[in-house]
Amino acid sequence: MEEGPDLKHIIFDFDGTLAWLKVDWKAVRARIERAYGPIGNRTVFSWLQERYLKGLDVSGPMEVIREAELRAVDDLDFDRELVGLLRALKAKGARMALISMQDDDVLHRALEVMGAEGLFDVVVGRRTELSREKQLLRVLEKWGVEPGEVFFVSDRLEDVALGLKMGLRALRLFYWDGSVKEWLRGLLGKAANA
């Protein structure tokens, strides 16, 4: 692998970036609202993080979400070529981490379904750390590298803004449009189009 920070350390978000977990979020939201009251115009995860930061119980809502996510893993939308590109990148010496607002068990099960076990040096889900910033810091600490040495790839604009604020080389790429695969092909020196 080419030397330098560009290709050595890459942190990926999971859902929407490397695969698509087809969770019925309307049903999850309705179940949580029945038990805990209105979520309002926030996303379920924003609401969950607010509860967490206020010191309120999050174990019940997290279990509701975890159950829905585990059911969705059986219908996980992923691309075998993308997994192959990740394997090729790892074979060339890249260190890769996976962070997600999905449950840790869900991530491990999804990686099994994808045939991607062992590709990531570090896997951090919401049960390990509910804060995205702390997830990123955990990976940086584990690797012992400075933020400027690391790419962070996510489909969420908020993640990219946070990554840039932290000094990471953050990119907004998507699973659904093939931009993650295109970027990986570029890293591997392959043609931009298959």
MDTraj code that builds the backbone (N, CA, C; nanometers):
import mdtraj as md
import numpy as np

residues = "MET GLU GLU GLY PRO ASP LEU LYS HIS ILE ILE PHE ASP PHE ASP GLY THR LEU ALA TRP LEU LYS VAL ASP TRP LYS ALA VAL ARG ALA ARG ILE GLU ARG ALA TYR GLY PRO ILE GLY ASN ARG THR VAL PHE SER TRP LEU GLN GLU ARG TYR LEU LYS GLY LEU ASP VAL SER GLY PRO MET GLU VAL ILE ARG GLU ALA GLU LEU ARG ALA VAL ASP ASP LEU ASP PHE ASP ARG GLU LEU VAL GLY LEU LEU ARG ALA LEU LYS ALA LYS GLY ALA ARG MET ALA LEU ILE SER MET GLN ASP ASP ASP VAL LEU HIS ARG ALA LEU GLU VAL MET GLY ALA GLU GLY LEU PHE ASP VAL VAL VAL GLY ARG ARG THR GLU LEU SER ARG GLU LYS GLN LEU LEU ARG VAL LEU GLU LYS TRP GLY VAL GLU PRO GLY GLU VAL PHE PHE VAL SER ASP ARG LEU GLU ASP VAL ALA LEU GLY LEU LYS MET GLY LEU ARG ALA LEU ARG LEU PHE TYR TRP ASP GLY SER VAL LYS GLU TRP LEU ARG GLY LEU LEU GLY LYS ALA ALA ASN ALA".split()
xyz = np.array([
    [0.0845, -0.1184, 0.0000],
    [0.0000, 0.0000, 0.0000],
    [0.0877, 0.1229, 0.0000],
    [0.0430, 0.2239, -0.0680],
    [0.1146, 0.3499, -0.0756],
    [0.1330, 0.4058, 0.0651],
    [0.2510, 0.4569, 0.0928],
    [0.2778, 0.5124, 0.2246],
    [0.2048, 0.6445, 0.2423],
    [0.1873, 0.6821, 0.3664],
    [0.1257, 0.8105, 0.3962],
    [-0.0085, 0.7930, 0.4615],
    [-0.0610, 0.9005, 0.5193],
    [-0.1849, 0.8921, 0.5948],
    [-0.3065, 0.8632, 0.5085],
    [-0.2985, 0.8913, 0.3778],
    [-0.4154, 0.8785, 0.2918],
    [-0.4742, 0.7379, 0.2910],
    [-0.3907, 0.6380, 0.2992],
    [-0.4397, 0.5029, 0.2774],
    [-0.4213, 0.4102, 0.3963],
    [-0.3662, 0.4568, 0.5026],
    [-0.3342, 0.3686, 0.6138],
    [-0.4482, 0.3484, 0.7126],
    [-0.5247, 0.4518, 0.7422],
    [-0.6262, 0.4464, 0.8475],
    [-0.7585, 0.5018, 0.7965],
    [-0.8610, 0.4171, 0.7977],
    [-0.9927, 0.4588, 0.7481],
    [-1.0993, 0.4126, 0.8460],
    [-1.1827, 0.5060, 0.8892],
    [-1.2974, 0.4752, 0.9742],
    [-1.4222, 0.4861, 0.8868],
    [-1.5036, 0.3818, 0.8895],
    [-1.6284, 0.3804, 0.8130],
    [-1.7478, 0.3812, 0.9073],
    [-1.8487, 0.4567, 0.8706],
    [-1.9815, 0.4416, 0.9288],
    [-2.0400, 0.3161, 0.8636],
    [-2.1425, 0.2562, 0.9232],
    [-2.1974, 0.1333, 0.8663],
    [-2.3208, 0.1584, 0.7792],
    [-2.4351, 0.1794, 0.8418],
    [-2.5623, 0.1843, 0.7704],
    [-2.5701, 0.3084, 0.6818],
    [-2.5899, 0.2858, 0.5532],
    [-2.5959, 0.3941, 0.4568],
    [-2.4621, 0.4204, 0.3899],
    [-2.3553, 0.3685, 0.4499],
    [-2.2216, 0.3880, 0.3955],
    [-2.1675, 0.2583, 0.3362],
    [-2.1717, 0.1503, 0.4133],
    [-2.1224, 0.0205, 0.3643],
    [-2.2333, -0.0780, 0.3310],
    [-2.3513, -0.0530, 0.3798],
    [-2.4657, -0.1422, 0.3559],
    [-2.5925, -0.0645, 0.3908],
    [-2.7052, -0.1300, 0.3715],
    [-2.8318, -0.0688, 0.4087],
    [-2.9097, -0.1677, 0.4937],
    [-2.9325, -0.1299, 0.6179],
    [-3.0094, -0.2098, 0.7127],
    [-3.1540, -0.1609, 0.7064],
    [-3.2425, -0.2450, 0.6540],
    [-3.3805, -0.2050, 0.6267],
    [-3.4689, -0.2184, 0.7511],
    [-3.4469, -0.1292, 0.8462],
    [-3.5250, -0.1277, 0.9702],
    [-3.6557, -0.0533, 0.9449],
    [-3.7642, -0.1041, 1.0004],
    [-3.8926, -0.0357, 0.9923],
    [-3.8941, 0.0716, 1.1019],
    [-3.8365, 0.1876, 1.0685],
    [-3.8207, 0.2926, 1.1691],
    [-3.9535, 0.3515, 1.2142],
    [-4.0555, 0.3495, 1.1287],
    [-4.1876, 0.3994, 1.1713],
    [-4.2417, 0.3126, 1.2841],
    [-4.2279, 0.1811, 1.2705],
    [-4.2752, 0.0901, 1.3742],
    [-4.1928, 0.1051, 1.5022],
    [-4.0625, 0.1200, 1.4882],
    [-3.9751, 0.1384, 1.6053],
    [-4.0142, 0.2669, 1.6779],
    [-4.0298, 0.3729, 1.6023],
    [-4.0664, 0.5029, 1.6601],
    [-4.1999, 0.4937, 1.7338],
    [-4.2977, 0.4303, 1.6701],
    [-4.4303, 0.4178, 1.7322],
    [-4.4224, 0.3381, 1.8625],
    [-4.3454, 0.2308, 1.8625],
    [-4.3318, 0.1475, 1.9838],
    [-4.2634, 0.2261, 2.0966],
    [-4.1612, 0.3009, 2.0624],
    [-4.0906, 0.3808, 2.1632],
    [-4.1807, 0.4925, 2.2156],
    [-4.2545, 0.5580, 2.1262],
    [-4.3421, 0.6667, 2.1696],
    [-4.4547, 0.6157, 2.2589],
    [-4.5049, 0.4957, 2.2321],
    [-4.6079, 0.4370, 2.3194],
    [-4.5531, 0.4175, 2.4610],
    [-4.4288, 0.3786, 2.4707],
    [-4.3705, 0.3488, 2.6011],
    [-4.3091, 0.4709, 2.6703],
    [-4.2562, 0.5659, 2.5926],
    [-4.1771, 0.6744, 2.6524],
    [-4.2273, 0.8147, 2.6209],
    [-4.3330, 0.8268, 2.5423],
    [-4.3838, 0.9583, 2.5085],
    [-4.3308, 1.0065, 2.3739],
    [-4.3793, 1.1218, 2.3311],
    [-4.3459, 1.1729, 2.1977],
    [-4.1952, 1.1999, 2.1788],
    [-4.1486, 1.1671, 2.0610],
    [-4.0102, 1.1952, 2.0219],
    [-4.0029, 1.3317, 1.9541],
    [-4.1144, 1.3755, 1.8987],
    [-4.1170, 1.5053, 1.8303],
    [-4.0582, 1.4937, 1.6912],
    [-3.9962, 1.6018, 1.6461],
    [-3.9418, 1.6033, 1.5100],
    [-3.7972, 1.5536, 1.5048],
    [-3.7484, 1.4992, 1.6131],
    [-3.6111, 1.4460, 1.6172],
    [-3.6065, 1.3050, 1.5608],
    [-3.4877, 1.2635, 1.5210],
    [-3.4705, 1.1231, 1.4838],
    [-3.4702, 1.0407, 1.6122],
    [-3.4933, 0.9130, 1.5990],
    [-3.4908, 0.8239, 1.7151],
    [-3.3544, 0.8323, 1.7846],
    [-3.2459, 0.8381, 1.7053],
    [-3.1125, 0.8400, 1.7653],
    [-3.0828, 0.9731, 1.8322],
    [-3.1304, 1.0841, 1.7774],
    [-3.1130, 1.2137, 1.8438],
    [-3.1855, 1.2136, 1.9779],
    [-3.3077, 1.1627, 1.9761],
    [-3.3866, 1.1520, 2.0989],
    [-3.3148, 1.0636, 2.2001],
    [-3.2613, 0.9502, 2.1544],
    [-3.1911, 0.8568, 2.2420],
    [-3.0671, 0.9227, 2.3031],
    [-2.9913, 0.9943, 2.2217],
    [-2.8713, 1.0619, 2.2717],
    [-2.9072, 1.1707, 2.3727],
    [-3.0144, 1.2436, 2.3487],
    [-3.0593, 1.3452, 2.4450],
    [-3.0941, 1.2816, 2.5789],
    [-3.1660, 1.1701, 2.5745],
    [-3.1991, 1.0983, 2.6987],
    [-3.0728, 1.0550, 2.7715],
    [-2.9796, 1.0023, 2.6956],
    [-2.8528, 0.9551, 2.7520],
    [-2.7777, 1.0703, 2.8202],
    [-2.7686, 1.1839, 2.7516],
    [-2.6969, 1.2992, 2.8060],
    [-2.7656, 1.3570, 2.9291],
    [-2.8976, 1.3392, 2.9394],
    [-2.9719, 1.3863, 3.0570],
    [-2.9670, 1.2850, 3.1713],
    [-2.9035, 1.1714, 3.1481],
    [-2.8946, 1.0691, 3.2519],
    [-3.0201, 0.9847, 3.2659],
    [-3.1087, 0.9903, 3.1671],
    [-3.2317, 0.9105, 3.1692],
    [-3.2036, 0.7701, 3.1173],
    [-3.2918, 0.6778, 3.1510],
    [-3.2765, 0.5392, 3.1077],
    [-3.2844, 0.5288, 2.9554],
    [-3.1872, 0.4607, 2.8970],
    [-3.1894, 0.4356, 2.7529],
    [-3.1904, 0.2857, 2.7236],
    [-3.1813, 0.2026, 2.8255],
    [-3.1712, 0.0586, 2.8009],
    [-3.2979, 0.0027, 2.7360],
    [-3.4152, 0.0472, 2.7798],
    [-3.5396, -0.0009, 2.7203],
    [-3.5513, 0.0364, 2.5729],
    [-3.5374, 0.1661, 2.5403],
    [-3.5433, 0.2042, 2.3989],
    [-3.4343, 0.1375, 2.3150],
    [-3.3149, 0.1234, 2.3707],
    [-3.2071, 0.0598, 2.2952],
    [-3.2401, -0.0857, 2.2642],
    [-3.3094, -0.1523, 2.3548],
    [-3.3470, -0.2918, 2.3293],
    [-3.4539, -0.3013, 2.2202],
    [-3.5477, -0.2083, 2.2188],
    [-3.6501, -0.2042, 2.1136],
    [-3.5817, -0.1884, 1.9775],
    [-3.4872, -0.0966, 1.9704],
    [-3.4153, -0.0708, 1.8454],
    [-3.3317, -0.1927, 1.8072],
    [-3.2622, -0.2506, 1.9044],
    [-3.1763, -0.3670, 1.8789],
    [-3.2572, -0.4827, 1.8191],
    [-3.3741, -0.5088, 1.8760],
    [-3.4589, -0.6175, 1.8255],
    [-3.4979, -0.5933, 1.6794],
    [-3.5358, -0.4694, 1.6478],
    [-3.5745, -0.4356, 1.5096],
    [-3.4551, -0.4483, 1.4159],
    [-3.3389, -0.4059, 1.4618],
    [-3.2188, -0.4152, 1.3788],
    [-3.1793, -0.5605, 1.3533],
    [-3.1879, -0.6429, 1.4562],
    [-3.1529, -0.7850, 1.4379],
    [-3.2463, -0.8520, 1.3377],
    [-3.3754, -0.8161, 1.3414],
    [-3.4689, -0.8700, 1.2421],
    [-3.4303, -0.8233, 1.1016],
    [-3.3856, -0.6986, 1.0906],
    [-3.3516, -0.6407, 0.9603],
    [-3.2233, -0.7001, 0.9018],
    [-3.1344, -0.7538, 0.9851],
    [-3.0088, -0.8104, 0.9347],
    [-3.0360, -0.9242, 0.8363],
    [-3.1450, -0.9963, 0.8571],
    [-3.1777, -1.1071, 0.7664],
    [-3.2037, -1.0590, 0.6237],
    [-3.2388, -0.9312, 0.6091],
    [-3.2661, -0.8738, 0.4773],
    [-3.1645, -0.7632, 0.4446],
    [-3.0443, -0.7748, 0.4983],
    [-2.9409, -0.6731, 0.4803],
    [-2.9082, -0.6545, 0.3318],
    [-2.9076, -0.5310, 0.2881],
    [-2.8712, -0.4981, 0.1508],
    [-2.7224, -0.4629, 0.1511],
    [-2.6414, -0.5467, 0.0878],
    [-2.4983, -0.5205, 0.0802],
    [-2.4471, -0.5641, -0.0557],
    [-2.3264, -0.5228, -0.0875],
    [-2.2672, -0.5463, -0.2178],
    [-2.1394, -0.6275, -0.1999],
    [-2.1365, -0.7450, -0.2587],
    [-2.0181, -0.8324, -0.2450],
    [-1.8929, -0.7681, -0.3053],
    [-1.9096, -0.6894, -0.4114],
    [-1.7935, -0.6218, -0.4686],
    [-1.7338, -0.5234, -0.3692],
    [-1.8194, -0.4504, -0.2993],
    [-1.7711, -0.3558, -0.1993],
    [-1.6917, -0.4298, -0.0916],
    [-1.7434, -0.5419, -0.0458],
    [-1.6718, -0.6225, 0.0546],
    [-1.5371, -0.6680, -0.0019],
    [-1.5346, -0.7067, -0.1285],
    [-1.4092, -0.7462, -0.1929],
    [-1.3090, -0.6319, -0.1990],
    [-1.3575, -0.5108, -0.2235],
    [-1.2698, -0.3943, -0.2255],
    [-1.2121, -0.3673, -0.0865],
    [-1.2950, -0.3837, 0.0162],
    [-1.2455, -0.3687, 0.1536],
    [-1.1388, -0.4738, 0.1849],
    [-1.1619, -0.5976, 0.1393],
    [-1.0622, -0.7045, 0.1596],
    [-0.9298, -0.6699, 0.0910],
    [-0.9390, -0.6201, -0.0313],
    [-0.8189, -0.5835, -0.1060],
    [-0.7439, -0.4700, -0.0367],
    [-0.8178, -0.3750, 0.0166],
    [-0.7560, -0.2639, 0.0877],
    [-0.6846, -0.3128, 0.2135],
    [-0.7499, -0.4014, 0.2864],
    [-0.6866, -0.4582, 0.4066],
    [-0.5617, -0.5375, 0.3680],
    [-0.5684, -0.6131, 0.2598],
    [-0.4535, -0.6919, 0.2144],
    [-0.3353, -0.6023, 0.1784],
    [-0.3640, -0.4787, 0.1418],
    [-0.2573, -0.3844, 0.1077],
    [-0.2080, -0.3073, 0.2302],
    [-0.2575, -0.3431, 0.3489],
    [-0.2055, -0.2844, 0.4717],
    [-0.2912, -0.1786, 0.5376],
    [-0.4083, -0.1516, 0.4855],
    [-0.4942, -0.0504, 0.5481],
    [-0.5465, -0.1011, 0.6817],
    [-0.5562, -0.0108, 0.7765],
    [-0.6231, -0.0395, 0.9033],
    [-0.7600, 0.0257, 0.8933],
    [-0.8628, -0.0527, 0.9194],
    [-0.9986, -0.0020, 0.9050],
    [-1.0764, -0.0236, 1.0340],
    [-1.1631, 0.0730, 1.0644],
    [-1.2518, 0.0642, 1.1801],
    [-1.3946, 0.0853, 1.1329],
    [-1.4875, 0.0318, 1.2098],
    [-1.6297, 0.0456, 1.1801],
    [-1.6959, 0.1059, 1.3030],
    [-1.7660, 0.2177, 1.2836],
    [-1.8429, 0.2774, 1.3927],
    [-1.9866, 0.2906, 1.3467],
    [-2.0777, 0.2872, 1.4434],
    [-2.2172, 0.2891, 1.4038],
    [-2.3077, 0.3224, 1.5206],
    [-2.4230, 0.3758, 1.4872],
    [-2.5287, 0.3924, 1.5856],
    [-2.6129, 0.2645, 1.5959],
    [-2.5743, 0.1601, 1.5218],
    [-2.6389, 0.0311, 1.5378],
    [-2.5793, -0.0390, 1.6605],
    [-2.6535, -0.1343, 1.7136],
    [-2.6071, -0.2117, 1.8283],
    [-2.4859, -0.2961, 1.7906],
    [-2.3981, -0.3172, 1.8847],
    [-2.2762, -0.3950, 1.8619],
    [-2.3068, -0.5355, 1.8094],
    [-2.4068, -0.6027, 1.8698],
    [-2.4441, -0.7371, 1.8239],
    [-2.4925, -0.7342, 1.6791],
    [-2.5659, -0.6305, 1.6454],
    [-2.6175, -0.6150, 1.5091],
    [-2.5011, -0.5995, 1.4111],
    [-2.4029, -0.5185, 1.4481],
    [-2.2860, -0.4991, 1.3613],
    [-2.2125, -0.6306, 1.3382],
    [-2.1894, -0.7047, 1.4448],
    [-2.1178, -0.8321, 1.4304],
    [-2.1970, -0.9309, 1.3447],
    [-2.3276, -0.9352, 1.3647],
    [-2.4120, -1.0244, 1.2838],
    [-2.4120, -0.9798, 1.1367],
    [-2.4206, -0.8484, 1.1142],
    [-2.4198, -0.7964, 0.9762],
    [-2.2871, -0.8286, 0.9080],
    [-2.1770, -0.8153, 0.9795],
    [-2.0468, -0.8483, 0.9214],
    [-2.0389, -0.9965, 0.8853],
    [-2.0986, -1.0822, 0.9668],
    [-2.1044, -1.2262, 0.9340],
    [-2.1830, -1.2474, 0.8052],
    [-2.3002, -1.1849, 0.7962],
    [-2.3856, -1.1990, 0.6776],
    [-2.3107, -1.1521, 0.5527],
    [-2.2337, -1.0457, 0.5659],
    [-2.1595, -0.9889, 0.4531],
    [-2.0328, -1.0678, 0.4205],
    [-1.9931, -1.1579, 0.5103],
    [-1.8655, -1.2265, 0.4927],
    [-1.7491, -1.1314, 0.5167],
    [-1.7693, -1.0364, 0.6070],
    [-1.6693, -0.9316, 0.6307],
    [-1.6096, -0.9385, 0.7710],
    [-1.6230, -1.0527, 0.8372],
    [-1.5637, -1.0657, 0.9698],
    [-1.4125, -1.0511, 0.9584],
    [-1.3537, -0.9858, 1.0547],
    [-1.2092, -0.9714, 1.0579],
    [-1.1529, -0.8597, 0.9709],
    [-1.2372, -0.7895, 0.8972],
    [-1.1863, -0.6807, 0.8126],
    [-1.1529, -0.5551, 0.8925],
    [-1.2194, -0.5377, 1.0058],
    [-1.2049, -0.4137, 1.0818],
    [-1.1279, -0.4389, 1.2113],
    [-1.0256, -0.3548, 1.2341],
    [-0.9456, -0.3644, 1.3563],
    [-1.0275, -0.3289, 1.4794],
    [-1.1186, -0.2350, 1.4620],
    [-1.1999, -0.1843, 1.5720],
    [-1.3439, -0.1754, 1.5231],
    [-1.4374, -0.2235, 1.6050],
    [-1.5799, -0.2119, 1.5763],
    [-1.6454, -0.1514, 1.7001],
    [-1.7100, -0.0361, 1.6822],
    [-1.7727, 0.0337, 1.7944],
    [-1.9174, 0.0646, 1.7592],
    [-2.0085, 0.0010, 1.8304],
    [-2.1510, 0.0264, 1.8134],
    [-2.2040, 0.1128, 1.9260],
    [-2.3344, 0.1397, 1.9222],
    [-2.3921, 0.2321, 2.0196],
    [-2.3922, 0.1778, 2.1616],
    [-2.3936, 0.0441, 2.1789],
    [-2.3906, -0.0080, 2.3155],
    [-2.2547, 0.0193, 2.3804],
    [-2.1486, 0.0149, 2.2998],
    [-2.0155, 0.0462, 2.3510],
    [-2.0030, 0.1958, 2.3762],
    [-2.0534, 0.2753, 2.2826],
    [-2.0442, 0.4216, 2.2956],
    [-2.1549, 0.4859, 2.2143],
    [-2.2401, 0.5626, 2.2814],
    [-2.3553, 0.6237, 2.2156],
    [-2.3212, 0.7562, 2.1469],
    [-2.2122, 0.8182, 2.1864],
    [-2.1707, 0.9447, 2.1262],
    [-2.0813, 0.9190, 2.0051],
    [-2.1156, 0.9790, 1.8909],
    [-2.0355, 0.9618, 1.7692],
    [-1.8933, 1.0150, 1.7919],
    [-1.8808, 1.1289, 1.8563],
    [-1.7481, 1.1841, 1.8825],
    [-1.6642, 1.0875, 1.9666],
    [-1.7250, 1.0306, 2.0682],
    [-1.6510, 0.9362, 2.1538],
    [-1.6184, 0.8073, 2.0790],
    [-1.7052, 0.7670, 1.9855],
    [-1.6730, 0.6513, 1.9016],
    [-1.5461, 0.6784, 1.8221],
    [-1.5405, 0.7951, 1.7604],
    [-1.4231, 0.8326, 1.6805],
    [-1.2981, 0.8424, 1.7672],
    [-1.3108, 0.9040, 1.8839],
    [-1.1968, 0.9162, 1.9751],
    [-1.1467, 0.7799, 2.0211],
    [-1.2391, 0.6875, 2.0425],
    [-1.2015, 0.5518, 2.0839],
    [-1.1131, 0.4859, 1.9774],
    [-1.1502, 0.5029, 1.8509],
    [-1.0708, 0.4439, 1.7421],
    [-0.9332, 0.5101, 1.7347],
    [-0.9304, 0.6437, 1.7401],
    [-0.8027, 0.7150, 1.7337],
    [-0.7093, 0.6708, 1.8467],
    [-0.7665, 0.6568, 1.9652],
    [-0.6873, 0.6131, 2.0808],
    [-0.6356, 0.4710, 2.0607],
    [-0.7208, 0.3838, 2.0132],
    [-0.6806, 0.2439, 1.9897],
    [-0.5660, 0.2365, 1.8888],
    [-0.5744, 0.3162, 1.7838],
    [-0.4711, 0.3165, 1.6803],
    [-0.3490, 0.3986, 1.7192],
    [-0.3647, 0.4929, 1.8126],
    [-0.2536, 0.5787, 1.8513],
    [-0.2094, 0.6730, 1.7404],
    [-0.3065, 0.7286, 1.6681],
    [-0.2764, 0.8189, 1.5565],
    [-0.3450, 0.9535, 1.5766],
    [-0.2950, 1.0522, 1.5052],
    [-0.3549, 1.1855, 1.5065],
    [-0.4721, 1.1895, 1.4083],
    [-0.5725, 1.2739, 1.4363],
    [-0.6883, 1.2816, 1.3468],
    [-0.6539, 1.3076, 1.1997],
    [-0.5550, 1.3901, 1.1734],
    [-0.5191, 1.4229, 1.0360],
    [-0.4646, 1.3058, 0.9562],
    [-0.4354, 1.1955, 1.0237],
    [-0.3839, 1.0753, 0.9577],
    [-0.4953, 0.9788, 0.9182],
    [-0.6199, 1.0169, 0.9440],
    [-0.7318, 0.9238, 0.9311],
    [-0.8402, 0.9792, 0.8396],
    [-0.8880, 0.8932, 0.7493],
    [-1.0086, 0.9240, 0.6727],
    [-1.1291, 0.8737, 0.7517],
    [-1.2361, 0.9496, 0.7487],
    [-1.3632, 0.9085, 0.8075],
    [-1.4679, 0.9190, 0.6980],
    [-1.5330, 0.8070, 0.6672],
    [-1.6306, 0.8001, 0.5588],
    [-1.7687, 0.7716, 0.6173],
    [-1.8634, 0.8604, 0.5903],
    [-2.0001, 0.8451, 0.6393],
    [-2.0975, 0.9028, 0.5376],
    [-2.2200, 0.8568, 0.5449],
    [-2.3254, 0.9106, 0.4587],
    [-2.3969, 1.0290, 0.5245],
    [-2.3679, 1.0540, 0.6502],
    [-2.4407, 1.1585, 0.7241],
    [-2.3622, 1.2896, 0.7264],
    [-2.4279, 1.3963, 0.6883],
    [-2.3668, 1.5287, 0.6864],
    [-2.3165, 1.5688, 0.8252],
    [-2.3942, 1.5369, 0.9298],
    [-2.3541, 1.5697, 1.0667],
    [-2.2243, 1.4989, 1.1041],
    [-2.2085, 1.3753, 1.0591],
    [-2.0852, 1.3005, 1.0862],
    [-1.9657, 1.3657, 1.0189],
    [-1.9839, 1.4052, 0.8933],
    [-1.8747, 1.4678, 0.8187],
    [-1.8344, 1.5992, 0.8855],
    [-1.9329, 1.6786, 0.9257],
    [-1.9039, 1.8058, 0.9938],
    [-1.8276, 1.7798, 1.1238],
    [-1.8712, 1.6809, 1.1999],
    [-1.8015, 1.6459, 1.3242],
    [-1.6592, 1.5995, 1.2952],
    [-1.6444, 1.5129, 1.1956],
    [-1.5119, 1.4629, 1.1602],
    [-1.4174, 1.5754, 1.1232],
    [-1.4648, 1.6690, 1.0425],
    [-1.3820, 1.7833, 1.0027],
    [-1.3455, 1.8683, 1.1242],
    [-1.4419, 1.8898, 1.2120],
    [-1.4174, 1.9666, 1.3346],
    [-1.3096, 1.9002, 1.4210],
    [-1.3082, 1.7669, 1.4200],
    [-1.2099, 1.6918, 1.4987],
    [-1.0741, 1.6819, 1.4297],
    [-1.0662, 1.7277, 1.3053],
    [-0.9406, 1.7228, 1.2322],
    [-0.9228, 1.6001, 1.1447],
    [-1.0285, 1.5179, 1.1324],
    [-1.0239, 1.4004, 1.0454],
    [-1.0399, 1.4437, 0.9000],
    [-0.9999, 1.3588, 0.8103],
    [-1.0208, 1.3813, 0.6673],
    [-1.1543, 1.3157, 0.6330],
    [-1.2620, 1.3893, 0.6510],
    [-1.3964, 1.3340, 0.6438],
    [-1.4554, 1.3465, 0.5033],
    [-1.5221, 1.2390, 0.4622],
    [-1.5863, 1.2333, 0.3309],
    [-1.7308, 1.1887, 0.3466],
    [-1.8182, 1.2496, 0.2673],
    [-1.9577, 1.2050, 0.2642],
    [-1.9781, 1.1220, 0.1382],
    [-1.9882, 0.9914, 0.1577],
    [-2.0093, 0.8976, 0.0475],
    [-2.1242, 0.8061, 0.0839],
    [-2.1841, 0.7437, -0.0186],
    [-2.3053, 0.6664, 0.0033],
    [-2.2936, 0.5249, -0.0519],
    [-2.3582, 0.4322, 0.0176],
    [-2.3697, 0.2952, -0.0309],
    [-2.4583, 0.2913, -0.1551],
    [-2.5741, 0.3546, -0.1461],
    [-2.6782, 0.3414, -0.2483],
    [-2.6396, 0.3945, -0.3852],
    [-2.5498, 0.4930, -0.3936],
    [-2.5155, 0.5474, -0.5254],
    [-2.3811, 0.4960, -0.5787],
    [-2.3167, 0.4091, -0.5033],
    [-2.1904, 0.3517, -0.5481],
    [-2.0682, 0.4381, -0.5232],
    [-2.0859, 0.5546, -0.4584],
    [-1.9718, 0.6446, -0.4396],
    [-1.8666, 0.5860, -0.3453],
    [-1.9074, 0.5036, -0.2500],
    [-1.8091, 0.4388, -0.1620],
    [-1.7233, 0.3417, -0.2443],
    [-1.7888, 0.2613, -0.3285],
    [-1.7133, 0.1678, -0.4138],
    [-1.6187, 0.2435, -0.5067],
    [-1.6661, 0.3503, -0.5655],
    [-1.5831, 0.4276, -0.6575],
    [-1.4593, 0.4810, -0.5846],
    [-1.4791, 0.5320, -0.4650],
    [-1.3677, 0.5844, -0.3862],
    [-1.2681, 0.4728, -0.3514],
    [-1.3222, 0.3564, -0.3109],
    [-1.2354, 0.2427, -0.2786],
    [-1.1568, 0.1971, -0.4012],
    [-1.2235, 0.1920, -0.5158],
    [-1.1529, 0.1556, -0.6398],
    [-1.0379, 0.2525, -0.6661],
    [-1.0652, 0.3801, -0.6452],
    [-0.9615, 0.4809, -0.6639],
    [-0.8440, 0.4583, -0.5703],
    [-0.8744, 0.4250, -0.4447],
    [-0.7665, 0.3973, -0.3493],
    [-0.6834, 0.2779, -0.3935],
    [-0.7491, 0.1831, -0.4533],
    [-0.6795, 0.0616, -0.4965],
    [-0.6173, 0.0768, -0.6354],
    [-0.6327, 0.1936, -0.6944],
    [-0.5711, 0.2167, -0.8262],
    [-0.6458, 0.1505, -0.9391],
    [-0.7751, 0.1188, -0.9169],
    [-0.8544, 0.0557, -1.0218],
    [-0.9283, 0.1620, -1.1023],
    [-0.9812, 0.1249, -1.2123],
    [-1.0594, 0.2160, -1.2958],
    [-1.1804, 0.2664, -1.2176],
    [-1.2218, 0.3878, -1.2416],
    [-1.3345, 0.4469, -1.1709],
    [-1.4656, 0.3747, -1.2022],
    [-1.4764, 0.3159, -1.3200],
    [-1.5988, 0.2456, -1.3565],
    [-1.5700, 0.0974, -1.3735],
    [-1.6622, 0.0168, -1.3225],
    [-1.6439, -0.1290, -1.3345],
    [-1.6727, -0.1751, -1.4752],
])
top = md.Topology()
chain = top.add_chain()
for i, resn in enumerate(residues, 1):
    res = top.add_residue(resn, chain, resSeq=i)
    for name in ("N", "CA", "C"):
        top.add_atom(name, md.element.get_by_symbol(name[0]), res)
traj = md.Trajectory(xyz[None], top)
